[in-house]
Amino acid sequence: DPTPAPAPVPSTSPAESDLVRAARGLPVSRTPVWFMRQAGRSLPEYRSLRAGTVMLDACQDPDMVTEITLQPVRRHGVDAAILFSDIVLPLVVAGMDVEIKPGIGPVIDKPVRSVADVDALPALEPEALGFLETAVRQLVAELGATPLIGFAGAPFTLATYLIEGGPSKEHARTKAFMYAEPEAWSRLLDKLAVSAAIFLRAQVDAGAVAVQLFDSWAGVLSAADYAERVLPHSRAVFDGLGERDVPRIHFGVGTGELLPLIGDAGADVVGVDWRIPLDEAARRVGPNRSLQGNLDPAVLLADRATVDREVRRVVEQGRTARGHIFNLGHGVLPDTDPGALTHVAELVHELTTR
Ligand code: CP3
């Protein structure tokens, strides 16, 4: 066999990319931009590749994960890739009967409703994540200088799906369980923190250079309940990274009142939705953390002049933060014109190039 050609040496390493530098509050060449849910239904190339494959099967196929993760990077010129996967994948790999129903989200047949249910949940074995390691290694090789963000679902947000049995608005059963069964609650969130940490470590050890912990639904909690009953478990996920020196992004929706606490859980970067302007968010999280966000994803459905005005506003307000990673305030809506996303990435670069 001929010796394989050496891999091209990228001009910059992903670990020194603008994304990682902004996350650490270091100077950048321009504001890095990526979009939550940048891979997915807004892209025709995604819809055709995914046709006929169940979401959770696609997430466990390294070649499909690699291709879907790369699609938005090629198309939009964003400054980071985020692994194509899902927050419930560690639960599925552990053997829980979670499904993702198209247009609905994660559903589970037998929801967790008792102490016995919590104790019966199977644990995630790191050895079961070989497909993930393969996908991340392949991706990192293809991405060159572009950083790969690994991610996991935070214990609270995962608990909402397990307890409700599917998506919900109020998360009333989840909160009722939290209040009525504080010990079982704590055991459940401990278990979820352990599996989230295993999932993150697998991604970082295979080459992801930043991580995002999604606590999408934490905004339904009061600050006091969040601080006492949720934050310690989210912190345990970050602590599970040990000495791995990758920036930690921590995001939830409707978390205006929780922003300082979301930072305290161990974040280098606090993700902000569109409800609070970034200058106010910067005051709330303090000078030691960077911000990510926060263009309203619905703005992308409006006319170009509106998009431009809102992008400029977010960029200006982001200048008050220690560091700013431009993003949406939540995921890309499926009806979004992909051209609008490409335009936003270009405009952010144009407005911020030093
Ligand atoms: O591009 C990326 O952002 C990476 C991939 C990614 C997905 N899910 C792919 C996906 C990420 C980071 C997630 C995280 C995720 N999954 C979260 C946290 C982020 C957030 O939006 O707050 C949550 C709450 C979930 C649970 C989940 N999975 C939901 C609510 C849905 C949508 C259901 C639907 O069909 O509307 C999913 C399915 C899902 N995850 C899709 C994708 C691309 C759609 C599946 C499809 O294309 O058929």
Boltz pocket constraint, residues with backbone or C-beta under 6 A from the ligand:
constraints:
  - pocket:
      binder: B
      contacts: [[A, 35], [A, 36], [A, 37], [A, 38], [A, 39], [A, 40], [A, 41], [A, 50], [A, 55], [A, 82], [A, 83], [A, 84], [A, 85], [A, 86], [A, 87], [A, 88], [A, 100], [A, 101], [A, 102], [A, 103], [A, 104], [A, 105], [A, 106], [A, 151], [A, 214], [A, 216], [A, 331]]
      max_distance: 6.0
